Amino acid sequence: MRFSPSIFGQLLEPIDRRQFQAIVDRHDGDAYDKSFRSWDHLVALIYAQFCGSSSLRGLEAGWNANSQHHYHLGSGPLMRSTLSDANRRRPVAIFAEAFGLVANLLDRQMRREGEAMLRLIDSTPIPLGKLCDWAKSNGRIRGMKVHVVYDPKTDCPRV
């Protein structure tokens, strides 16, 4: 049967494994965790971001549910305690430099477009008193909510 790479595997393709391993060797990233290499750690962290995992338990369950794809990603099964230990011990500089590798692949036009898309969104509740009968109430809170789109480049809210 012909192999077809998963979408997640295609997302990892821009990361050059040799350059990543050179970064790991420079920072001695695989010194403590022999069974859970830095590549496994990076793949697990990227997977956690894409699936929106908020806990190690959720990450472990989601990752291990798709074990048939691990071989082609160059990774293996994930254990909570191993990931927790790696998060504590492994130097953060490894992943910062790996981000730099991927960011350098983008051309200037793409970087400018990315900066143009960056916006901060704030949702601020404003409590109102009982004199404002027009404000909806859920029984205990009477108020309104203001949603503001803030442009960090111009340092002011957007219209």
DSSP file (Angstrom, degrees, kcal/mol; ACC not computed):
  #  RESIDUE AA STRUCTURE BP1 BP2  ACC     N-H-->O    O-->H-N    N-H-->O    O-->H-N    TCO  KAPPA ALPHA  PHI   PSI    X-CA   Y-CA   Z-CA
    1    1 A M              0   0    0      0, 0.0     2,-0.2     0, 0.0     0, 0.0   0.000 360.0 360.0 360.0 136.6    0.0    0.0    0.0
    2    2 A R        -     0   0    0      1,-0.1     2,-0.3     2,-0.0     0, 0.0  -0.459 360.0-122.7 -73.5 138.6    1.3    3.4   -0.9
    3    3 A F        -     0   0    0     -2,-0.2    -1,-0.1     2,-0.0     0, 0.0  -0.644  24.7-171.4 -82.6 135.6    2.2    5.8    1.9
    4    4 A S        -     0   0    0     -2,-0.3    -2,-0.0     0, 0.0     0, 0.0  -0.989  25.4-122.4-126.4 121.3    0.5    9.1    2.0
    5    5 A P        -     0   0    0      0, 0.0    64,-0.0     0, 0.0    68,-0.0  -0.298  26.6-116.6 -66.5 144.7    1.8   11.7    4.5
    6    6 A S     >  -     0   0    0     63,-0.1     4,-2.0     1,-0.1     5,-0.2  -0.286  24.5-110.6 -72.1 163.9   -0.7   13.0    7.1
    7    7 A I  H  > S+     0   0    0      1,-0.2     4,-1.7     2,-0.2     5,-0.1   0.898 121.8  52.6 -62.5 -39.9   -1.5   16.7    7.2
    8    8 A F  H  > S+     0   0    0      1,-0.2     4,-1.2     2,-0.2    -1,-0.2   0.901 107.4  51.8 -63.4 -39.9    0.3   17.0   10.4
    9    9 A G  H  > S+     0   0    0      1,-0.2     4,-0.6     2,-0.2     3,-0.2   0.871 107.7  52.2 -62.6 -37.2    3.4   15.4    8.8
   10   10 A Q  H >< S+     0   0    0     -4,-2.0     3,-0.5     1,-0.2    -1,-0.2   0.833 104.8  56.3 -68.2 -31.8    3.2   17.9    6.0
   11   11 A L  H 3< S+     0   0    0     -4,-1.7    -1,-0.2     1,-0.2    -2,-0.2   0.796 107.1  50.0 -68.1 -27.5    3.1   20.7    8.5
   12   12 A L  H >< S+     0   0    0     -4,-1.2     3,-1.5    -3,-0.2    -1,-0.2   0.603  86.1  90.1 -85.4 -12.0    6.4   19.4   10.0
   13   13 A E  T << S+     0   0    0     -4,-0.6    -1,-0.2    -3,-0.5    -2,-0.1   0.832  76.3  62.0 -57.7 -37.5    8.2   19.2    6.6
   14   14 A P  T 3  S+     0   0    0      0, 0.0     2,-0.8     0, 0.0    -1,-0.3   0.723  84.4  90.1 -64.2 -16.9    9.6   22.8    6.6
   15   15 A I  S <  S-     0   0    0     -3,-1.5     2,-0.6    -4,-0.1     3,-0.1  -0.706  79.4-138.2 -83.1 114.2   11.6   21.9    9.8
   16   16 A D     >  -     0   0    0     -2,-0.8     4,-2.4     1,-0.2     5,-0.2  -0.612   7.2-154.2 -74.8 116.7   15.0   20.6    8.7
   17   17 A R  H  > S+     0   0    0     -2,-0.6     4,-2.6     1,-0.2     5,-0.2   0.856  91.7  52.5 -62.9 -36.5   15.8   17.6   10.9
   18   18 A R  H  > S+     0   0    0      2,-0.2     4,-2.0     1,-0.2    -1,-0.2   0.927 111.7  44.8 -67.2 -44.3   19.5   18.0   10.5
   19   19 A Q  H  > S+     0   0    0      2,-0.2     4,-1.9     1,-0.2    -2,-0.2   0.899 113.6  51.2 -65.7 -38.8   19.6   21.6   11.4
   20   20 A F  H  X S+     0   0    0     -4,-2.4     4,-2.3     1,-0.2    -2,-0.2   0.919 109.5  49.8 -63.6 -42.4   17.3   20.9   14.3
   21   21 A Q  H  X S+     0   0    0     -4,-2.6     4,-2.6     1,-0.2    -1,-0.2   0.858 107.1  55.2 -65.8 -33.9   19.6   18.1   15.5
   22   22 A A  H  X S+     0   0    0     -4,-2.0     4,-2.1     2,-0.2    -1,-0.2   0.893 108.4  48.8 -63.8 -39.0   22.6   20.5   15.3
   23   23 A I  H  X S+     0   0    0     -4,-1.9     4,-1.8     2,-0.2    -2,-0.2   0.919 111.3  49.9 -64.5 -43.6   20.7   22.9   17.6
   24   24 A V  H  X>S+     0   0    0     -4,-2.3     5,-2.5     1,-0.2     4,-0.6   0.918 111.4  48.3 -61.7 -44.3   20.0   20.1   20.0
   25   25 A D  H ><5S+     0   0    0     -4,-2.6     3,-0.6     1,-0.2    -1,-0.2   0.881 108.9  53.9 -64.0 -38.2   23.6   19.0   20.0
   26   26 A R  H 3<5S+     0   0    0     -4,-2.1    -1,-0.2     1,-0.2    -2,-0.2   0.864 117.3  36.3 -64.3 -36.3   24.8   22.6   20.6
   27   27 A H  H 3<5S-     0   0    0     -4,-1.8    -1,-0.2    -5,-0.1    -2,-0.2   0.379 106.9-123.8 -97.7   3.4   22.5   22.9   23.6
   28   28 A D  T X<5 +     0   0    0     -4,-0.6     3,-1.0    -3,-0.6    -3,-0.2   0.925  51.4 162.5  54.0  48.2   23.0   19.3   24.8
   29   29 A G  T 3 < +     0   0    0     -5,-2.5     3,-0.3     1,-0.2     4,-0.3   0.730  63.8  50.6 -74.0 -25.4   19.3   18.8   24.7
   30   30 A D  T 3  S+     0   0    0     -6,-0.3    -1,-0.2     1,-0.2    -2,-0.1   0.119  77.7 107.7 -99.6  22.3   19.1   15.0   24.7
   31   31 A A  S <  S+     0   0    0     -3,-1.0    -1,-0.2     1,-0.2     3,-0.1   0.884  88.7  24.8 -68.0 -39.7   21.4   14.6   27.7
   32   32 A Y  S    S+     0   0    0     -3,-0.3     2,-0.9     1,-0.2    -1,-0.2   0.793 116.0  58.1 -99.3 -31.3   18.8   13.5   30.3
   33   33 A D        +     0   0    0     -4,-0.3    -1,-0.2     1,-0.2     5,-0.1  -0.796  51.9 165.0-109.1  93.5   16.0   12.0   28.2
   34   34 A K  S    S+     0   0    0     -2,-0.9     3,-0.2     1,-0.2    -1,-0.2   0.843  79.9  42.4 -76.6 -34.4   17.3    9.1   26.1
   35   35 A S  S    S+     0   0    0      1,-0.2     2,-0.6     2,-0.0    -1,-0.2   0.682 115.2  50.8 -87.4 -17.2   13.9    7.6   25.3
   36   36 A F  S    S-     0   0    0     46,-0.1    -1,-0.2    -6,-0.1    -3,-0.1  -0.829  81.6-164.3-123.6  89.9   12.2   10.9   24.6
   37   37 A R     >  -     0   0    0     -2,-0.6     4,-2.0    -3,-0.2     5,-0.1  -0.130  34.1-104.6 -72.6 168.7   14.4   12.9   22.2
   38   38 A S  H  > S+     0   0    0      1,-0.2     4,-2.8     2,-0.2     5,-0.2   0.838 121.2  57.2 -63.3 -34.1   14.1   16.6   21.4
   39   39 A W  H  > S+     0   0    0      2,-0.2     4,-2.6     1,-0.2    -1,-0.2   0.932 106.6  48.8 -63.2 -43.9   12.4   15.9   18.1
   40   40 A D  H  > S+     0   0    0      1,-0.2     4,-2.4     2,-0.2    -2,-0.2   0.905 112.0  50.3 -58.8 -41.1    9.7   13.9   19.9
   41   41 A H  H  X S+     0   0    0     -4,-2.0     4,-2.4     2,-0.2    -2,-0.2   0.926 110.7  47.9 -64.1 -46.7    9.3   16.8   22.3
   42   42 A L  H  X S+     0   0    0     -4,-2.8     4,-2.5     2,-0.2     5,-0.2   0.924 112.4  48.8 -61.1 -45.5    9.0   19.3   19.5
   43   43 A V  H  X S+     0   0    0     -4,-2.6     4,-2.4     1,-0.2    -1,-0.2   0.906 112.0  49.4 -62.4 -41.9    6.4   17.2   17.6
   44   44 A A  H  X S+     0   0    0     -4,-2.4     4,-2.3    -5,-0.2    -1,-0.2   0.896 111.4  48.9 -64.9 -40.2    4.4   16.8   20.8
   45   45 A L  H  X S+     0   0    0     -4,-2.4     4,-1.8     2,-0.2    -2,-0.2   0.896 112.2  47.6 -67.7 -39.8    4.4   20.5   21.5
   46   46 A I  H  X S+     0   0    0     -4,-2.5     4,-2.3     2,-0.2    -2,-0.2   0.912 111.9  50.8 -66.4 -41.1    3.4   21.4   18.0
   47   47 A Y  H  X S+     0   0    0     -4,-2.4     4,-2.5    -5,-0.2     6,-0.2   0.905 107.7  53.4 -61.0 -41.6    0.6   18.8   18.2
   48   48 A A  H  X>S+     0   0    0     -4,-2.3     5,-1.7     1,-0.2     4,-0.8   0.889 109.5  48.9 -61.2 -39.5   -0.6   20.3   21.5
   49   49 A Q  H  <5S+     0   0    0     -4,-1.8     3,-0.4     3,-0.2    -2,-0.2   0.935 113.6  45.0 -65.2 -46.5   -0.8   23.7   19.9
   50   50 A F  H  <5S+     0   0    0     -4,-2.3    -2,-0.2     1,-0.2    -1,-0.2   0.851 117.1  43.0 -70.5 -34.3   -2.8   22.5   16.9
   51   51 A C  H  <5S-     0   0    0     -4,-2.5    -1,-0.2    -5,-0.2    -2,-0.2   0.553 107.3-123.6 -90.0  -5.0   -5.2   20.4   18.8
   52   52 A G  T  <5 +     0   0    0     -4,-0.8     2,-0.2    -3,-0.4    -3,-0.2   0.815  42.4 178.0  72.8  30.4   -5.7   23.0   21.5
   53   53 A S      < -     0   0    0     -5,-1.7    -1,-0.2    -6,-0.2     3,-0.1  -0.476  16.8-175.2 -70.7 134.0   -4.7   20.7   24.4
   54   54 A S        +     0   0    0     -2,-0.2     2,-0.3     1,-0.1    -1,-0.1   0.409  64.1  39.3-110.2   0.1   -4.7   22.4   27.7
   55   55 A S  S  > S-     0   0    0      1,-0.1     4,-2.1    -7,-0.1     5,-0.2  -0.973  75.9-119.6-146.1 159.9   -3.3   19.6   29.9
   56   56 A L  H  > S+     0   0    0     -2,-0.3     4,-2.7     2,-0.2     5,-0.2   0.871 115.1  55.0 -65.5 -36.1   -0.7   16.8   29.7
   57   57 A R  H  > S+     0   0    0      2,-0.2     4,-2.4     1,-0.2    -1,-0.2   0.927 110.0  45.1 -63.5 -45.2   -3.4   14.2   30.2
   58   58 A G  H  > S+     0   0    0      2,-0.2     4,-2.4     1,-0.2     5,-0.2   0.885 113.6  50.3 -65.9 -38.9   -5.4   15.5   27.2
   59   59 A L  H  X S+     0   0    0     -4,-2.1     4,-2.7     2,-0.2     5,-0.3   0.930 111.3  48.2 -63.9 -46.1   -2.2   15.7   25.1
   60   60 A E  H  X S+     0   0    0     -4,-2.7     4,-2.5     2,-0.2    18,-0.2   0.924 113.2  47.4 -61.2 -45.5   -1.2   12.2   26.0
   61   61 A A  H  X S+     0   0    0     -4,-2.4     4,-1.1     1,-0.2    -2,-0.2   0.928 115.7  44.0 -64.0 -45.8   -4.7   10.8   25.2
   62   62 A G  H  X S+     0   0    0     -4,-2.4     4,-0.6     2,-0.2    -2,-0.2   0.909 116.0  46.9 -66.1 -42.3   -5.0   12.6   21.9
   63   63 A W  H >< S+     0   0    0     -4,-2.7     3,-1.1    -5,-0.2    -2,-0.2   0.935 113.4  46.6 -66.3 -47.6   -1.5   11.8   20.8
   64   64 A N  H >< S+     0   0    0     -4,-2.5     3,-0.9    -5,-0.3    -1,-0.2   0.679 100.4  68.6 -73.1 -16.3   -1.6    8.1   21.6
   65   65 A A  H 3< S+     0   0    0     -4,-1.1    -1,-0.3     1,-0.3     3,-0.2   0.738 102.7  46.4 -71.1 -21.8   -5.0    7.8   20.0
   66   66 A N  T X< S+     0   0    0     -3,-1.1     3,-1.7    -4,-0.6     4,-0.3  -0.278  70.1 141.0-111.7  45.0   -3.3    8.3   16.6
   67   67 A S  G X   +     0   0    0     -3,-0.9     3,-1.1     1,-0.3     4,-0.5   0.697  57.4  74.0 -66.3 -19.5   -0.4    6.0   17.1
   68   68 A Q  G 3  S+     0   0    0      1,-0.2     4,-0.3    -3,-0.2    -1,-0.3   0.707  97.1  50.4 -67.6 -17.0   -0.4    4.7   13.5
   69   69 A H  G <> S+     0   0    0     -3,-1.7     4,-1.0     1,-0.1    -1,-0.2   0.520  86.2  86.7 -95.5  -6.7    1.1    8.0   12.3
   70   70 A H  H <>>S+     0   0    0     -3,-1.1     5,-2.6    -4,-0.3     4,-0.7   0.882  83.1  56.1 -64.0 -39.6    4.0    8.2   14.8
   71   71 A Y  H >45S+     0   0    0     -4,-0.5     3,-1.0     1,-0.2    -1,-0.2   0.920 108.3  46.7 -60.4 -45.0    6.4    6.1   12.7
   72   72 A H  H 345S+     0   0    0     -4,-0.3    -1,-0.2     1,-0.3    -2,-0.2   0.676 110.5  53.7 -74.8 -16.4    6.1    8.5    9.7
   73   73 A L  H 3<5S-     0   0    0     -4,-1.0    -1,-0.3    -3,-0.5    -2,-0.2   0.540 114.3-117.3 -88.7  -8.4    6.5   11.5   12.0
   74   74 A G  T <<5S+     0   0    0     -3,-1.0     2,-0.2    -4,-0.7    -3,-0.2   0.799  80.4 103.0  77.2  29.1    9.7   10.1   13.4
   75   75 A S      < -     0   0    0     -5,-2.6    -1,-0.3    -6,-0.2    -2,-0.2  -0.775  53.8-148.4-135.4 176.7    8.2    9.9   16.9
   76   76 A G        -     0   0    0     -2,-0.2    -7,-0.0     1,-0.2   -40,-0.0  -0.620  43.4 -44.7-134.1-167.2    6.7    7.4   19.3
   77   77 A P        -     0   0    0      0, 0.0     2,-0.4     0, 0.0    -1,-0.2  -0.205  55.7-129.5 -65.1 160.2    4.1    7.1   22.0
   78   78 A L        -     0   0    0    -18,-0.2     2,-0.4   -19,-0.1   -14,-0.1  -0.914  15.4-163.6-119.1 136.3    3.9    9.7   24.7
   79   79 A M     >  -     0   0    0     -2,-0.4     4,-2.4     1,-0.1     5,-0.2  -0.953  21.5-134.7-117.5 140.0    3.8    9.4   28.5
   80   80 A R  H  > S+     0   0    0     -2,-0.4     4,-2.6     1,-0.2     5,-0.2   0.922 104.7  47.6 -57.8 -48.6    2.7   12.2   30.8
   81   81 A S  H  > S+     0   0    0      1,-0.2     4,-2.4     2,-0.2    -1,-0.2   0.879 111.8  50.6 -65.2 -37.4    5.6   11.9   33.2
   82   82 A T  H  > S+     0   0    0      2,-0.2     4,-2.4     1,-0.2    -1,-0.2   0.919 112.4  46.5 -65.6 -43.4    8.2   11.7   30.5
   83   83 A L  H  X S+     0   0    0     -4,-2.4     4,-2.6     2,-0.2    -2,-0.2   0.898 111.8  51.7 -65.5 -39.9    6.8   14.9   28.9
   84   84 A S  H  X S+     0   0    0     -4,-2.6     4,-1.5    -5,-0.2    -2,-0.2   0.922 111.1  47.1 -62.3 -44.7    6.6   16.6   32.2
   85   85 A D  H  X S+     0   0    0     -4,-2.4     4,-2.5     1,-0.2     5,-0.3   0.909 112.6  49.7 -63.0 -42.0   10.3   15.8   33.0
   86   86 A A  H  X S+     0   0    0     -4,-2.4     4,-2.4     1,-0.2    -2,-0.2   0.892 107.7  53.9 -65.9 -38.8   11.3   16.9   29.5
   87   87 A N  H  < S+     0   0    0     -4,-2.6    -1,-0.2     1,-0.2    -2,-0.2   0.855 114.1  43.2 -61.6 -33.6    9.4   20.2   29.9
   88   88 A R  H  < S+     0   0    0     -4,-1.5    -2,-0.2    -5,-0.2    -1,-0.2   0.883 124.6  30.6 -79.2 -39.5   11.3   20.8   33.1
   89   89 A R  H  < S+     0   0    0     -4,-2.5    -3,-0.2    -5,-0.1    -2,-0.2   0.839  93.0  91.4 -93.6 -36.2   14.8   19.8   32.0
   90   90 A R  S  < S-     0   0    0     -4,-2.4   -61,-0.1    -5,-0.3     2,-0.1  -0.399  82.5-108.3 -72.2 135.2   15.2   20.5   28.3
   91   91 A P    >   -     0   0    0      0, 0.0     3,-1.0     0, 0.0     4,-0.5  -0.358  15.3-143.5 -63.4 134.7   16.6   24.0   27.4
   92   92 A V  T >> S+     0   0    0      1,-0.2     4,-1.9     2,-0.2     3,-0.7   0.774  93.4  76.3 -67.9 -27.0   14.0   26.4   26.0
   93   93 A A  H 3> S+     0   0    0      1,-0.2     4,-2.4     2,-0.2    -1,-0.2   0.777  85.0  64.6 -58.6 -27.0   16.7   27.8   23.6
   94   94 A I  H <> S+     0   0    0     -3,-1.0     4,-1.8     1,-0.2    -1,-0.2   0.949 107.5  39.2 -59.6 -49.0   16.3   24.7   21.5
   95   95 A F  H <> S+     0   0    0     -3,-0.7     4,-2.0    -4,-0.5    -2,-0.2   0.811 112.6  56.4 -75.6 -29.8   12.8   25.5   20.6
   96   96 A A  H  X S+     0   0    0     -4,-1.9     4,-1.7     2,-0.2    -1,-0.2   0.920 110.6  44.5 -65.5 -43.1   13.4   29.2   20.2
   97   97 A E  H  X S+     0   0    0     -4,-2.4     4,-1.8     2,-0.2    -2,-0.2   0.849 109.7  56.1 -70.0 -33.4   16.2   28.5   17.7
   98   98 A A  H  X S+     0   0    0     -4,-1.8     4,-1.8     2,-0.2    -1,-0.2   0.896 106.4  50.7 -64.4 -39.1   13.9   26.0   15.9
   99   99 A F  H  X S+     0   0    0     -4,-2.0     4,-2.9     1,-0.2    -1,-0.2   0.903 106.7  55.1 -62.1 -40.0   11.3   28.8   15.5
  100  100 A G  H  X S+     0   0    0     -4,-1.7     4,-2.0     1,-0.2    -2,-0.2   0.877 104.2  54.4 -60.2 -38.1   14.0   31.0   14.1
  101  101 A L  H  X S+     0   0    0     -4,-1.8     4,-0.5     2,-0.2    -1,-0.2   0.934 113.1  41.3 -60.1 -46.7   14.7   28.3   11.4
  102  102 A V  H >X S+     0   0    0     -4,-1.8     3,-1.1     1,-0.2     4,-0.5   0.899 112.6  53.9 -70.3 -40.4   11.1   28.2   10.3
  103  103 A A  H >< S+     0   0    0     -4,-2.9     3,-1.0     1,-0.3    -1,-0.2   0.844 102.4  58.9 -63.9 -32.9   10.7   32.0   10.5
  104  104 A N  H 3< S+     0   0    0     -4,-2.0    -1,-0.3     1,-0.2    -2,-0.2   0.694  94.5  66.1 -70.0 -17.3   13.8   32.5    8.3
  105  105 A L  H << S+     0   0    0     -3,-1.1    -1,-0.2    -4,-0.5     2,-0.2   0.747  83.9  90.6 -73.9 -22.7   12.0   30.5    5.6
  106  106 A L  S << S-     0   0    0     -3,-1.0     2,-0.1    -4,-0.5    -3,-0.0  -0.508  77.9-129.6 -74.8 139.1    9.4   33.2    5.2
  107  107 A D     >  -     0   0    0     -2,-0.2     4,-2.0     1,-0.1     5,-0.2  -0.350  28.1-100.7 -81.6 171.2   10.1   35.8    2.6
  108  108 A R  H  > S+     0   0    0      1,-0.2     4,-2.6     2,-0.2     5,-0.2   0.879 120.9  54.9 -61.7 -39.7    9.9   39.5    3.5
  109  109 A Q  H  > S+     0   0    0      1,-0.2     4,-2.4     2,-0.2    -1,-0.2   0.921 108.6  48.4 -61.3 -43.4    6.5   40.0    1.8
  110  110 A M  H  > S+     0   0    0      1,-0.2     4,-2.3     2,-0.2    -1,-0.2   0.888 110.5  51.7 -64.3 -39.0    5.0   37.2    4.0
  111  111 A R  H  X S+     0   0    0     -4,-2.0     4,-2.3     2,-0.2    -2,-0.2   0.917 109.9  49.1 -63.7 -42.5    6.5   38.7    7.1
  112  112 A R  H  X S+     0   0    0     -4,-2.6     4,-2.2     1,-0.2    -2,-0.2   0.912 111.1  49.7 -63.3 -41.6    5.0   42.1    6.2
  113  113 A E  H  X S+     0   0    0     -4,-2.4     4,-1.5     1,-0.2    -1,-0.2   0.891 109.7  51.9 -64.0 -38.3    1.6   40.4    5.7
  114  114 A G  H  X S+     0   0    0     -4,-2.3     4,-0.8     1,-0.2    -2,-0.2   0.902 109.7  48.6 -64.1 -41.2    1.9   38.7    9.0
  115  115 A E  H >< S+     0   0    0     -4,-2.3     3,-0.5     1,-0.2    -1,-0.2   0.872 109.2  53.6 -65.7 -36.1    2.6   41.9   10.8
  116  116 A A  H 3< S+     0   0    0     -4,-2.2    -1,-0.2     1,-0.2    -2,-0.2   0.806 107.9  51.0 -68.7 -27.9   -0.3   43.5    9.1
  117  117 A M  H 3< S+     0   0    0     -4,-1.5     2,-0.4    -5,-0.2    -1,-0.2   0.660  83.2 109.5 -83.0 -15.2   -2.6   40.8   10.3
  118  118 A L    <<  +     0   0    0     -4,-0.8     2,-0.3    -3,-0.5    35,-0.3  -0.470  40.8 156.9 -69.9 121.1   -1.5   41.0   13.9
  119  119 A R        -     0   0    0     -2,-0.4     2,-0.5    32,-0.1    32,-0.2  -0.987  34.8-137.5-140.6 148.4   -4.3   42.5   16.1
  120  120 A L  E     -A  150   0A   0     30,-2.8    30,-3.7    -2,-0.3     2,-0.5  -0.915  18.1-156.3-106.1 134.4   -5.0   42.3   19.8
  121  121 A I  E     -A  149   0A   0     -2,-0.5     2,-0.4    28,-0.2    28,-0.2  -0.946   8.7-171.8-116.0 129.3   -8.7   41.7   20.8
  122  122 A D  E     -A  148   0A   0     26,-2.8    26,-3.0    -2,-0.5     2,-0.6  -0.964  10.5-165.7-121.1 135.5  -10.0   42.8   24.2
  123  123 A S  E     -A  147   0A   0     -2,-0.4    24,-0.2    24,-0.2    -2,-0.0  -0.923  17.0-175.7-120.1 103.0  -13.4   42.0   25.6
  124  124 A T  E     -A  146   0A   0     22,-2.8    22,-2.8    -2,-0.6     2,-0.3  -0.875  17.0-141.9-108.1 122.6  -14.0   44.2   28.6
  125  125 A P  E     -A  145   0A   0      0, 0.0    20,-0.2     0, 0.0    -2,-0.0  -0.614  10.8-160.9 -79.6 141.3  -17.1   43.9   30.8
  126  126 A I  E     -A  144   0A   0     18,-3.4    18,-2.1    -2,-0.3     2,-0.2  -0.947  12.8-142.6-121.9 108.1  -18.6   47.1   32.1
  127  127 A P  E     -A  143   0A   0      0, 0.0     2,-0.3     0, 0.0    16,-0.3  -0.482  17.2-160.1 -72.1 139.8  -20.9   46.7   35.0
  128  128 A L        -     0   0    0     14,-2.7    14,-0.3    -2,-0.2    -2,-0.0  -0.869  14.1-117.2-118.9 153.0  -24.0   48.9   35.1
  129  129 A G    >   -     0   0    0     -2,-0.3     3,-1.3     1,-0.1     6,-0.2  -0.137  36.3 -93.9 -80.0 179.8  -26.2   49.9   38.0
  130  130 A K  T 3  S+     0   0    0      1,-0.3    -1,-0.1     3,-0.0     5,-0.0   0.625 116.0  74.7 -70.8 -13.5  -29.9   49.2   38.5
  131  131 A L  T 3  S+     0   0    0      1,-0.2     2,-1.3     2,-0.1    -1,-0.3   0.684  79.0  77.8 -73.5 -16.4  -30.7   52.6   37.0
  132  132 A C    X   +     0   0    0     -3,-1.3     3,-1.2     1,-0.2    -1,-0.2  -0.693  55.6 169.2 -94.6  84.2  -29.9   51.2   33.5
  133  133 A D  T 3  S+     0   0    0     -2,-1.3    -1,-0.2     1,-0.2    -2,-0.1   0.743  70.4  66.8 -68.6 -22.6  -33.1   49.2   32.9
  134  134 A W  T 3  S+     0   0    0     -3,-0.2     2,-0.3     2,-0.1    -1,-0.2   0.700  80.3  96.2 -72.4 -18.1  -32.2   48.7   29.2
  135  135 A A  S <  S-     0   0    0     -3,-1.2     9,-0.1    -6,-0.2     2,-0.1  -0.552  80.7-120.3 -76.3 133.8  -29.2   46.6   30.2
  136  136 A K        -     0   0    0      7,-0.3     7,-1.1    -2,-0.3     2,-0.4  -0.403  28.2-157.3 -72.0 150.0  -29.9   42.9   30.1
  137  137 A S  B     -C  142   0B   0      5,-0.2     5,-0.2    -2,-0.1    -1,-0.0  -0.974  23.2-158.9-130.6 142.9  -29.5   40.9   33.3
  138  138 A N        -     0   0    0      3,-1.6     4,-0.1    -2,-0.4    -1,-0.1   0.166  68.7 -86.0-101.6  17.4  -28.8   37.3   33.9
  139  139 A G  S    S+     0   0    0      2,-0.3     3,-0.1     1,-0.1    -2,-0.0  -0.128 121.8  30.6 108.4 -36.4  -30.2   37.6   37.5
  140  140 A R  S    S+     0   0    0      1,-0.2     2,-0.5     0, 0.0    -1,-0.1   0.586 112.4  56.3-127.0 -21.2  -27.0   38.7   39.2
  141  141 A I        -     0   0    0      2,-0.0    -3,-1.6   -14,-0.0     2,-0.5  -0.964  53.7-177.4-121.0 128.8  -25.0   40.7   36.7
  142  142 A R  B     +C  137   0B   0     -2,-0.5   -14,-2.7   -14,-0.3     2,-0.3  -0.988  40.1  85.3-122.2 122.6  -26.3   43.7   34.8
  143  143 A G  E     -A  127   0A   0     -7,-1.1    -7,-0.3    -2,-0.5     2,-0.3  -0.983  59.7-100.9 177.3-167.6  -23.9   45.2   32.3
  144  144 A M  E     -A  126   0A   0    -18,-2.1   -18,-3.4    -2,-0.3     2,-0.4  -0.902  22.2-129.6-139.6 168.2  -22.5   45.3   28.8
  145  145 A K  E     -A  125   0A   0     -2,-0.3     2,-0.5   -20,-0.2    -2,-0.0  -0.981  11.5-153.9-127.2 133.6  -19.4   44.2   27.1
  146  146 A V  E     -A  124   0A   0    -22,-2.8   -22,-2.8    -2,-0.4     2,-0.6  -0.920   5.4-158.4-108.4 127.0  -17.1   46.2   24.9
  147  147 A H  E     -A  123   0A   0     -2,-0.5     2,-0.4   -24,-0.2   -24,-0.2  -0.923  14.0-174.1-106.0 122.4  -15.1   44.4   22.2
  148  148 A V  E     -A  122   0A   0    -26,-3.0   -26,-2.8    -2,-0.6     2,-0.6  -0.959  18.2-151.8-121.8 131.5  -12.0   46.4   21.1
  149  149 A V  E     -A  121   0A   0     -2,-0.4     9,-3.6     9,-0.4     2,-0.5  -0.917  21.3-161.9-100.0 121.0   -9.6   45.6   18.3
  150  150 A Y  E     -AB 120 157A   0    -30,-3.7   -30,-2.8    -2,-0.6     3,-0.1  -0.889  12.0-149.4-111.3 130.0   -6.3   47.1   19.1
  151  151 A D  E  >> - B   0 156A   0      5,-2.2     5,-1.3    -2,-0.5     4,-1.2  -0.872   5.0-163.8 -97.9 110.1   -3.5   47.6   16.6
  152  152 A P  T  45S+     0   0    0      0, 0.0    -1,-0.1     0, 0.0   -33,-0.1   0.757  85.3  60.7 -67.9 -22.9   -0.1   47.3   18.3
  153  153 A K  T  45S+     0   0    0    -35,-0.3   -34,-0.0     1,-0.2   -37,-0.0   0.919 115.8  30.2 -70.6 -42.8    1.7   49.0   15.4
  154  154 A T  T  45S-     0   0    0     -3,-0.3    -1,-0.2     2,-0.2    -4,-0.0   0.534 103.0-131.1 -92.6  -7.5   -0.2   52.3   15.7
  155  155 A D  T  <5S+     0   0    0     -4,-1.2    -2,-0.1     1,-0.2    -5,-0.0   0.870  73.1  89.6  60.4  40.6   -0.7   51.9   19.4
  156  156 A C  E   <S-B  151   0A   0     -5,-1.3    -5,-2.2    -7,-0.0    -2,-0.2  -0.984  83.7 -84.8-156.2 161.5   -4.5   52.7   19.2
  157  157 A P  E     -B  150   0A   0      0, 0.0     2,-0.3     0, 0.0    -7,-0.3  -0.335  44.5-121.9 -66.8 151.8   -7.8   50.9   18.8
  158  158 A R              0   0    0     -9,-3.6    -9,-0.4     1,-0.1     0, 0.0  -0.662 360.0 360.0 -93.6 151.3   -9.0   50.2   15.2
  159  159 A V              0   0    0     -2,-0.3    -1,-0.1   -11,-0.1   -11,-0.0   0.407 360.0 360.0 -93.8 360.0  -12.2   51.4   13.8
